[in-house]
Amino acid sequence: MVAGFAVQKADEDDWKRAFPIVLSATIAGFLAIYFPGVIFMKKNLNLTFGEAISRGFVPFLIADAIKIAAVVPITLKLRPIIRRYLSPDA
C-alpha cells in the first residue's frame, strides 16, 4: 500500500519525478517478497543468514532486474490511462 501511495503521488507527466518513485516502489515490492523467504529458509533449513541470502536471494537477482527494467517503463506509460479509470472526478 505504501508503494501504491508513493506511485500515486508522482505527477503523471513528470517522468523525472515519477521514475525514481516507481523504481523504488518496484524494488520495495520485490524486497517484500524476498525478506520473508530468506528468513523462512534461514529458520527452516538451519542456514546462516549469508547462506540463506546466497540460496534464496542472489540466484534470482538477474531475472528480477530484467523484470524491473520492463515493469518500470510500462508502469510509467500506463499511469495516465489507469488514472482516468480510477480518478473520482473523471
Buried (B, 14 or more C-beta within 10 A) or exposed (E): EEBEEBBBEBEBEEBEEBBEBBBBBBBEBBEEEBEEBBEEBBEEEEBEEEBBBEBBBEEBEEEBEEEBEEBBEEBBEEBEEEEEEEEEEE
